[in-house]
């Protein structure tokens, strides 16, 4: 679909099948549907999700509690994530969402209504654990240019710094010396390509690890030698 008016017939058919009388371009609204004495249903049409679409729809809430946004159903690699994220936004704003398929069918993804998000105790606990484990404050809020420093990366850096100073070492020795209890698992997983196993349980630093120590030097403090 390359025009907004191509969305209208499927939306009109959907609403008429539910007993509504439907008219397009009524006042400032793209679509208005009336059924008996019920409050009007308003639908705002756009070819894609956008901030202006949500602004328009929120403005229509001054006219009715039954406001939908309607877009062609997303396609492509990011389609599922795009639909999921915008569906969540619609629910938080109290809006409904209708998607129109390429075959001309319209699907209601959610209806308008109040929404109270459920808190996740698991995610809450994970956030607090990461906060406690993160050494210092290495990330400027909102900045991603240099890369995000996580507690996991700081642990990897402490292991790398230990190997840079002491050479190839047993995982248990690194765990004690770098004060990283999971050092052996971390070096074995080798997510950053910084470690190399030279024999069972013994690891050394790679050239990528030495570069990492230089690149991320600002982000951690090596454990002071005893």
Backbone as CSV, one residue per row, in Angstrom:
resi,resn,N_x,N_y,N_z,CA_x,CA_y,CA_z,C_x,C_y,C_z
1,UNK,0.857,-1.196,0.000,0.000,0.000,0.000,0.888,1.239,0.000
2,UNK,0.536,2.190,-0.871,1.339,3.405,-0.930,0.507,4.670,-0.710
3,UNK,-0.801,4.504,-0.368,-1.647,5.656,-0.061,-2.513,5.330,1.154
4,UNK,-2.719,6.344,1.983,-3.525,6.134,3.183,-4.967,5.767,2.848
5,UNK,-5.484,6.303,1.738,-6.886,6.020,1.421,-7.114,4.548,1.066
6,UNK,-6.032,3.809,0.783,-6.177,2.377,0.519,-6.468,1.598,1.802
7,UNK,-6.202,2.214,2.936,-6.514,1.577,4.219,-8.008,1.692,4.557
8,UNK,-8.665,2.674,3.962,-10.041,2.966,4.354,-11.022,1.834,4.076
9,UNK,-11.061,1.262,2.863,-12.060,0.200,2.616,-11.988,-0.976,3.589
10,UNK,-10.777,-1.522,3.905,-10.746,-2.625,4.885,-11.228,-2.216,6.280
11,UNK,-10.881,-0.977,6.686,-11.323,-0.501,8.004,-12.839,-0.321,8.006
12,UNK,-13.363,0.263,6.941,-14.818,0.473,6.825,-15.558,-0.860,6.845
13,UNK,-15.037,-1.842,6.100,-15.678,-3.159,6.059,-15.662,-3.817,7.428
14,UNK,-14.554,-3.702,8.131,-14.440,-4.298,9.469,-15.473,-3.706,10.416
15,UNK,-15.585,-2.390,10.427,-16.508,-1.727,11.351,-17.964,-1.953,10.950
16,UNK,-18.242,-1.945,9.662,-19.614,-2.189,9.223,-20.060,-3.605,9.557
17,UNK,-19.122,-4.555,9.546,-19.479,-5.935,9.906,-19.879,-6.042,11.375
18,UNK,-19.527,-5.019,12.169,-19.882,-4.995,13.585,-21.078,-4.082,13.853
19,UNK,-21.743,-3.651,12.780,-22.971,-2.878,12.944,-22.795,-1.379,12.992
20,UNK,-21.619,-0.864,12.652,-21.379,0.576,12.668,-21.730,1.209,11.331
21,UNK,-22.148,2.457,11.388,-22.218,3.304,10.201,-20.912,4.073,10.139
22,UNK,-20.233,4.016,9.007,-18.863,4.515,8.911,-18.769,5.616,7.859
23,UNK,-18.060,6.691,8.212,-17.791,7.778,7.265,-16.337,8.223,7.400
24,UNK,-15.738,8.593,6.264,-14.358,9.040,6.253,-14.234,10.546,6.270
25,UNK,-13.114,11.024,6.816,-12.788,12.453,6.858,-13.927,13.274,7.443
26,UNK,-14.226,12.986,8.698,-15.245,13.731,9.433,-14.528,14.679,10.386
27,UNK,-14.655,15.966,10.143,-13.898,16.915,10.942,-12.414,16.655,10.776
28,UNK,-11.694,16.561,11.901,-10.253,16.311,11.850,-9.930,14.825,11.845
29,UNK,-10.930,13.965,12.000,-10.698,12.522,12.118,-10.697,11.854,10.749
30,UNK,-9.822,10.873,10.581,-9.769,10.134,9.318,-11.005,9.266,9.117
31,UNK,-11.420,8.579,10.184,-12.572,7.670,10.105,-13.396,7.830,11.378
32,UNK,-14.721,7.915,11.208,-15.631,7.950,12.358,-16.702,6.895,12.135
33,UNK,-16.974,6.113,13.182,-17.992,5.066,13.107,-18.978,5.250,14.259
34,UNK,-20.265,5.148,13.940,-21.314,5.340,14.937,-22.217,4.099,14.954
35,UNK,-22.580,3.662,16.183,-23.505,2.539,16.351,-24.487,2.893,17.454
36,UNK,-25.712,3.214,17.036,-26.742,3.571,18.009,-26.342,4.779,18.835
37,UNK,-26.545,4.658,20.150,-26.234,5.754,21.066,-24.838,5.621,21.685
38,UNK,-24.049,4.673,21.192,-22.710,4.467,21.752,-21.782,5.627,21.385
39,UNK,-20.731,5.839,22.175,-19.734,6.851,21.814,-19.108,6.502,20.463
40,UNK,-18.686,7.510,19.699,-18.124,7.231,18.375,-16.791,6.491,18.470
41,UNK,-16.512,5.699,17.449,-15.206,5.079,17.265,-14.446,5.924,16.241
42,UNK,-13.234,6.302,16.597,-12.405,7.128,15.715,-11.169,6.331,15.329
43,UNK,-10.807,6.373,14.053,-9.624,5.662,13.577,-8.738,6.641,12.817
44,UNK,-7.459,6.673,13.187,-6.472,7.483,12.472,-5.632,6.565,11.589
45,UNK,-5.500,6.926,10.318,-4.816,6.097,9.332,-3.434,6.642,9.011
46,UNK,-2.461,5.740,8.916,-1.120,6.120,8.472,-0.483,4.921,7.788
47,UNK,0.479,5.191,6.916,1.164,4.118,6.192,2.231,3.436,7.038
48,UNK,2.592,4.070,8.161,3.586,3.455,9.053,3.433,4.074,10.443
49,UNK,3.987,3.395,11.422,4.004,3.948,12.773,4.881,5.193,12.794
50,UNK,4.420,6.211,13.486,5.211,7.436,13.612,4.747,8.195,14.845
51,UNK,5.579,9.113,15.291,5.217,9.920,16.448,3.994,10.779,16.137
52,UNK,3.917,11.299,14.915,2.765,12.142,14.560,1.459,11.348,14.599
53,UNK,1.515,10.066,14.236,0.319,9.222,14.314,-0.171,9.132,15.752
54,UNK,0.733,8.893,16.672,0.328,8.773,18.077,-0.128,10.123,18.633
55,UNK,0.514,11.223,18.194,0.063,12.547,18.618,-1.377,12.780,18.182
56,UNK,-1.681,12.474,16.923,-3.046,12.664,16.411,-4.045,11.818,17.181
57,UNK,-3.692,10.560,17.416,-4.616,9.655,18.097,-4.875,10.103,19.532
58,UNK,-3.836,10.522,20.226,-4.010,10.990,21.609,-4.902,12.228,21.632
59,UNK,-4.738,13.112,20.650,-5.594,14.292,20.563,-7.061,13.899,20.397
60,UNK,-7.312,12.835,19.630,-8.701,12.382,19.413,-9.336,11.836,20.677
61,UNK,-8.547,11.484,21.665,-9.113,10.990,22.927,-9.940,12.059,23.636
62,UNK,-9.774,13.323,23.232,-10.623,14.383,23.773,-12.041,14.279,23.222
63,UNK,-12.220,13.531,22.135,-13.529,13.372,21.499,-14.214,12.065,21.875
64,UNK,-13.405,11.020,22.113,-13.964,9.698,22.412,-12.903,8.847,23.094
65,UNK,-13.361,7.917,23.909,-12.432,6.963,24.524,-12.099,5.817,23.581
66,UNK,-12.792,5.747,22.446,-12.636,4.627,21.523,-11.862,5.077,20.285
67,UNK,-10.553,5.193,20.438,-9.694,5.679,19.356,-8.710,4.577,18.960
68,UNK,-8.622,4.339,17.654,-7.697,3.351,17.108,-6.704,4.033,16.174
69,UNK,-5.530,3.453,16.059,-4.621,3.777,14.958,-4.629,2.579,14.016
70,UNK,-4.489,2.854,12.718,-4.507,1.779,11.724,-3.345,1.969,10.761
71,UNK,-2.579,0.899,10.547,-1.427,0.920,9.639,-1.387,-0.403,8.877
72,UNK,-0.699,-0.438,7.721,-0.449,-1.737,7.087,0.340,-2.623,8.046
73,UNK,0.061,-3.901,8.065,0.790,-4.796,8.950,2.260,-4.820,8.555
74,UNK,3.170,-4.563,9.502,4.596,-4.506,9.162,5.096,-5.820,8.563
75,UNK,6.038,-5.710,7.656,6.660,-6.879,7.052,8.174,-6.714,7.126
76,UNK,8.881,-7.799,6.863,10.333,-7.732,6.869,10.923,-8.300,8.146
77,UNK,12.254,-8.178,8.265,12.990,-8.805,9.360,12.582,-8.284,10.731
78,UNK,12.328,-6.981,10.824,12.016,-6.371,12.120,10.519,-6.262,12.381
79,UNK,9.702,-6.906,11.537,8.253,-6.722,11.615,7.678,-7.128,12.968
80,UNK,8.084,-8.304,13.453,7.512,-8.797,14.712,7.841,-7.871,15.874
81,UNK,9.111,-7.428,15.930,9.510,-6.530,17.013,8.807,-5.179,16.887
82,UNK,8.693,-4.666,15.649,8.032,-3.387,15.430,6.580,-3.441,15.891
83,UNK,5.893,-4.532,15.537,4.495,-4.668,15.925,4.362,-4.804,17.440
84,UNK,5.225,-5.590,18.039,5.173,-5.803,19.484,5.403,-4.500,20.249
85,UNK,6.418,-3.735,19.838,6.750,-2.489,20.536,5.629,-1.463,20.404
86,UNK,5.067,-1.333,19.197,4.019,-0.338,18.987,2.690,-0.780,19.583
87,UNK,2.476,-2.081,19.662,1.292,-2.591,20.353,1.361,-2.239,21.835
88,UNK,2.537,-2.405,22.426,2.722,-2.042,23.833,2.497,-0.555,24.041
89,UNK,2.980,0.266,23.102,2.789,1.715,23.224,1.312,2.079,23.123
90,UNK,0.599,1.460,22.199,-0.843,1.718,22.080,-1.562,1.406,23.387
91,UNK,-1.236,0.268,23.972,-1.904,-0.115,25.223,-1.611,0.882,26.334
92,UNK,-0.364,1.336,26.415,-0.008,2.299,27.460,-0.720,3.629,27.257
93,UNK,-0.984,3.993,26.010,-1.655,5.261,25.722,-3.174,5.137,25.742
94,UNK,-3.678,3.912,25.913,-5.120,3.711,25.923,-5.735,3.708,24.540
95,UNK,-4.917,3.406,23.507,-5.383,3.389,22.132,-5.588,1.957,21.645
96,UNK,-6.436,1.804,20.628,-6.551,0.531,19.955,-5.640,0.505,18.740
97,UNK,-5.378,-0.689,18.227,-4.516,-0.837,17.050,-5.157,-1.805,16.059
98,UNK,-5.247,-1.360,14.823,-5.738,-2.193,13.722,-4.646,-2.268,12.662
99,UNK,-4.372,-3.464,12.165,-3.424,-3.613,11.064,-4.166,-4.127,9.832
100,UNK,-3.714,-3.672,8.674,-4.324,-4.066,7.407,-3.339,-4.928,6.635
101,UNK,-3.779,-6.121,6.255,-2.920,-7.053,5.529,-2.925,-6.740,4.032
102,UNK,-1.957,-7.290,3.339,-1.829,-7.029,1.903,-3.021,-7.568,1.111
103,UNK,-3.730,-8.555,1.674,-4.894,-9.108,0.965,-6.177,-8.321,1.241
104,UNK,-6.043,-7.209,1.983,-7.197,-6.351,2.216,-7.968,-6.629,3.486
105,UNK,-7.531,-7.584,4.273,-8.209,-7.861,5.541,-7.657,-6.955,6.640
106,UNK,-8.540,-6.568,7.553,-8.139,-5.748,8.703,-8.211,-6.594,9.969
107,UNK,-7.183,-6.488,10.807,-7.126,-7.252,12.054,-7.009,-6.304,13.239
108,UNK,-7.822,-6.527,14.252,-7.722,-5.747,15.485,-6.663,-6.390,16.370
109,UNK,-5.594,-5.648,16.641,-4.518,-6.158,17.503,-4.810,-5.898,18.978
110,UNK,-5.449,-4.772,19.262,-5.884,-4.495,20.642,-6.967,-3.431,20.594
111,UNK,-7.809,-3.429,21.613,-8.872,-2.427,21.732,-8.445,-1.340,22.705
112,UNK,-9.036,-0.144,22.588,-8.700,0.927,23.530,-9.119,0.562,24.948
113,UNK,-8.463,1.149,25.905,-8.836,0.919,27.300,-7.704,1.234,28.238
114,UNK,-8.010,1.396,29.511,-6.966,1.680,30.503,-6.005,0.510,30.611
115,UNK,-4.756,0.830,30.895,-3.724,-0.208,30.947,-2.819,0.035,32.138
116,UNK,-2.627,-0.995,32.954,-1.696,-0.932,34.076,-0.627,-1.993,33.865
117,UNK,0.612,-1.576,33.554,1.659,-2.569,33.280,1.994,-3.384,34.522
118,UNK,2.223,-4.673,34.312,2.618,-5.539,35.417,4.110,-5.379,35.666
119,UNK,4.474,-5.243,36.914,5.880,-5.138,37.270,6.503,-6.533,37.283
120,UNK,7.720,-6.628,36.786,8.436,-7.901,36.756,9.446,-7.931,37.900
121,UNK,9.192,-8.784,38.894,10.131,-8.896,40.013,11.486,-9.405,39.538
122,UNK,11.459,-10.283,38.546,12.710,-10.839,38.018,13.563,-9.753,37.369
123,UNK,12.936,-8.934,36.529,13.683,-7.857,35.873,14.126,-6.803,36.871
124,UNK,13.284,-6.556,37.871,13.641,-5.600,38.925,14.894,-6.066,39.663
125,UNK,14.924,-7.338,40.030,16.075,-7.887,40.745,17.319,-7.863,39.865
126,UNK,17.156,-8.158,38.563,18.305,-8.161,37.641,18.892,-6.752,37.530
127,UNK,18.025,-5.740,37.462,18.491,-4.357,37.383,19.301,-3.971,38.614
128,UNK,18.801,-4.338,39.795,19.509,-4.002,41.027,20.838,-4.748,41.138
129,UNK,20.874,-6.020,40.672,22.134,-6.774,40.698,23.178,-6.119,39.798
130,UNK,22.762,-5.703,38.617,23.692,-5.058,37.694,24.202,-3.740,38.285
131,UNK,23.302,-3.002,38.934,23.690,-1.744,39.558,24.751,-1.979,40.633
132,UNK,24.533,-2.990,41.468,25.466,-3.273,42.554,26.817,-3.772,42.034
133,UNK,26.793,-4.559,40.953,28.030,-5.149,40.436,28.853,-4.156,39.617
134,UNK,28.197,-3.145,39.051,28.896,-2.209,38.181,29.816,-1.321,39.008
135,UNK,31.104,-1.345,38.678,32.107,-0.603,39.434,32.129,0.845,38.970
136,UNK,31.908,1.774,39.913,31.915,3.185,39.566,30.711,3.557,38.712
137,UNK,30.892,4.606,37.892,29.840,5.091,36.992,30.455,5.326,35.613
138,UNK,30.774,4.239,34.872,31.534,4.380,33.633,30.733,4.824,32.418
139,UNK,29.406,4.856,32.521,28.578,5.183,31.356,27.850,6.500,31.560
140,UNK,27.993,7.415,30.598,27.180,8.628,30.615,25.787,8.237,30.140
141,UNK,24.754,8.565,30.916,23.401,8.176,30.550,23.048,8.601,29.135
142,UNK,22.589,7.670,28.321,22.200,7.956,26.947,23.326,7.874,25.948
143,UNK,24.564,7.694,26.395,25.705,7.663,25.480,26.029,6.228,25.084
144,UNK,26.134,5.982,23.773,26.491,4.646,23.287,27.639,4.697,22.288
145,UNK,28.221,5.860,22.079,29.248,6.020,21.052,30.446,5.126,21.295
146,UNK,30.901,5.090,22.543,32.083,4.306,22.872,31.726,2.861,23.171
147,UNK,30.468,2.614,23.470,30.031,1.287,23.874,29.614,1.297,25.329
148,UNK,28.690,0.422,25.675,28.184,0.364,27.039,29.081,-0.531,27.887
149,UNK,29.441,-0.030,29.057,30.228,-0.813,30.005,29.269,-1.529,30.943
150,UNK,29.294,-2.865,30.912,28.468,-3.667,31.810,29.338,-4.244,32.912
151,UNK,28.695,-4.759,33.947,29.442,-5.422,35.009,30.200,-6.628,34.454
152,UNK,29.596,-7.321,33.496,30.259,-8.470,32.873,31.542,-8.033,32.167
153,UNK,31.477,-6.921,31.437,32.674,-6.432,30.751,33.750,-6.023,31.759
154,UNK,33.336,-5.413,32.861,34.317,-5.037,33.873,34.991,-6.270,34.465
155,UNK,34.220,-7.342,34.679,34.822,-8.591,35.166,35.838,-9.120,34.154
156,UNK,35.465,-9.069,32.861,36.383,-9.542,31.821,37.655,-8.701,31.788
157,UNK,37.499,-7.415,31.980,38.663,-6.526,31.987,39.582,-6.813,33.172
158,UNK,39.006,-7.123,34.327,39.843,-7.437,35.493,40.609,-8.741,35.262
159,UNK,39.935,-9.707,34.622,40.631,-10.959,34.283,41.747,-10.691,33.278
160,UNK,41.465,-9.865,32.279,42.465,-9.540,31.259,43.654,-8.810,31.872
161,UNK,43.371,-7.892,32.788,44.455,-7.143,33.435,45.337,-8.087,34.258
162,UNK,44.721,-9.061,34.911,45.502,-10.025,35.690,46.411,-10.836,34.780
163,UNK,45.869,-11.316,33.656,46.679,-12.114,32.725,47.772,-11.271,32.081
164,UNK,47.491,-9.994,31.824,48.492,-9.117,31.228,49.688,-8.951,32.165
165,UNK,49.413,-8.977,33.458,50.487,-8.788,34.443,51.183,-10.099,34.788
166,UNK,50.435,-11.197,34.866,50.986,-12.445,35.380,51.202,-13.513,34.317
167,UNK,50.716,-13.287,33.104,50.848,-14.297,32.068,49.806,-15.396,32.228
168,UNK,49.974,-16.478,31.437,49.012,-17.576,31.458,48.817,-18.095,32.880
169,UNK,47.557,-18.272,33.260,47.253,-18.651,34.645,46.042,-19.567,34.688
170,UNK,45.936,-20.330,35.781,44.772,-21.157,36.013,43.559,-20.276,36.284
171,UNK,42.401,-20.777,35.882,41.180,-20.024,36.105,40.945,-19.714,37.572
172,UNK,41.216,-20.692,38.442,41.001,-20.471,39.871,41.930,-19.392,40.409
173,UNK,43.147,-19.335,39.869,44.114,-18.318,40.300,43.649,-16.931,39.865
174,UNK,43.147,-16.846,38.631,42.618,-15.571,38.137,41.417,-15.141,38.970
175,UNK,40.560,-16.096,39.312,39.370,-15.784,40.105,39.744,-15.131,41.425
176,UNK,40.781,-15.663,42.075,41.212,-15.091,43.350,41.940,-13.767,43.144
177,UNK,42.879,-13.758,42.202,43.703,-12.564,42.026,42.944,-11.379,41.466
178,UNK,41.991,-11.636,40.562,41.228,-10.543,39.958,39.933,-10.263,40.716
179,UNK,39.642,-11.096,41.717,38.411,-10.978,42.497,37.176,-11.078,41.594
180,UNK,37.221,-12.077,40.685,36.098,-12.379,39.800,35.755,-13.851,40.001
181,UNK,34.797,-14.170,40.864,34.506,-15.571,41.196,34.221,-16.464,39.985
182,UNK,33.632,-15.927,38.938,33.290,-16.747,37.776,34.328,-16.614,36.661
183,UNK,35.549,-16.323,37.010,36.585,-16.065,36.012,36.761,-17.223,35.034
184,UNK,36.783,-18.459,35.527,37.016,-19.605,34.641,35.912,-19.706,33.592
185,UNK,34.658,-19.602,33.990,33.546,-19.663,33.048,33.603,-18.486,32.076
186,UNK,33.908,-17.305,32.596,33.964,-16.109,31.754,35.028,-16.258,30.661
187,UNK,36.224,-16.746,31.046,37.296,-16.900,30.058,36.994,-18.029,29.084
188,UNK,36.328,-19.067,29.559,35.966,-20.175,28.671,34.923,-19.734,27.643
189,UNK,33.947,-18.932,28.070,32.931,-18.436,27.145,33.535,-17.483,26.118
190,UNK,34.483,-16.647,26.576,35.291,-15.796,25.686,34.433,-14.983,24.715
191,UNK,33.467,-14.264,25.236,32.552,-13.505,24.392,33.246,-12.407,23.596
192,UNK,34.315,-11.853,24.133,34.988,-10.734,23.473,36.225,-11.149,22.673
193,UNK,36.571,-12.440,22.724,37.771,-12.899,22.030,39.054,-12.483,22.719
194,UNK,39.003,-12.252,24.011,40.162,-11.750,24.746,41.018,-12.863,25.354
195,UNK,40.468,-14.077,25.440,41.161,-15.138,26.168,41.389,-16.357,25.270
196,UNK,42.464,-17.065,25.588,42.801,-18.271,24.836,43.215,-19.367,25.816
197,UNK,42.607,-20.539,25.683,42.966,-21.652,26.565,44.227,-22.316,26.012
198,UNK,45.273,-22.354,26.823,46.534,-22.966,26.375,46.617,-24.427,26.782
199,UNK,45.934,-24.773,27.850,45.739,-26.158,28.244,44.581,-26.189,29.228
200,UNK,44.185,-27.367,29.647,42.994,-27.485,30.476,43.077,-26.595,31.707
201,UNK,42.108,-25.671,31.812,42.001,-24.805,32.980,42.965,-23.637,33.005
202,UNK,43.808,-23.494,31.985,44.801,-22.423,31.963,44.549,-21.523,30.754
203,UNK,44.547,-20.219,30.995,44.220,-19.256,29.947,45.288,-18.178,29.853
204,UNK,45.418,-17.627,28.645,46.303,-16.492,28.437,45.548,-15.410,27.667
205,UNK,46.139,-14.218,27.641,45.514,-13.075,26.998,45.843,-13.061,25.508
206,UNK,44.853,-12.733,24.684,45.081,-12.617,23.243,45.437,-11.169,22.901
207,UNK,45.830,-10.948,21.653,46.125,-9.582,21.224,44.873,-8.717,21.287
208,UNK,43.698,-9.338,21.005,42.440,-8.593,21.120,42.191,-8.178,22.568
209,UNK,42.606,-9.042,23.509,42.473,-8.709,24.919,43.347,-7.532,25.310
210,UNK,44.560,-7.478,24.775,45.457,-6.343,25.070,44.885,-5.048,24.493
211,UNK,44.318,-5.161,23.284,43.666,-3.981,22.707,42.471,-3.559,23.552
212,UNK,41.726,-4.555,24.060,40.577,-4.243,24.890,40.955,-3.495,26.157
213,UNK,42.070,-3.871,26.748,42.530,-3.185,27.958,42.839,-1.714,27.673
214,UNK,43.354,-1.450,26.481,43.648,-0.061,26.106,42.345,0.697,25.821
215,UNK,41.467,0.053,25.040,40.227,0.704,24.616,39.305,1.012,25.794
216,UNK,39.258,0.081,26.766,38.324,0.221,27.880,39.019,0.614,29.181
217,UNK,40.223,1.159,29.081,41.005,1.453,30.288,40.281,2.389,31.246
218,UNK,39.458,3.279,30.710,38.762,4.268,31.538,37.660,3.645,32.390
219,UNK,37.246,2.430,32.073,35.975,1.909,32.564,36.082,0.995,33.780
220,UNK,37.299,0.706,34.251,37.415,-0.192,35.397,38.699,0.109,36.146
221,UNK,38.756,-0.423,37.346,39.960,-0.313,38.169,40.489,-1.704,38.455
222,UNK,41.691,-2.050,37.966,42.249,-3.362,38.273,42.396,-3.564,39.763
223,UNK,42.312,-4.812,40.188,42.495,-5.119,41.615,43.931,-4.823,42.000
224,UNK,44.117,-4.100,43.097,45.456,-3.755,43.556,46.184,-5.022,44.014
225,UNK,47.470,-5.158,43.674,48.208,-6.344,44.109,48.316,-6.385,45.618
226,UNK,48.311,-7.609,46.139,48.389,-7.796,47.586,49.813,-7.481,48.065
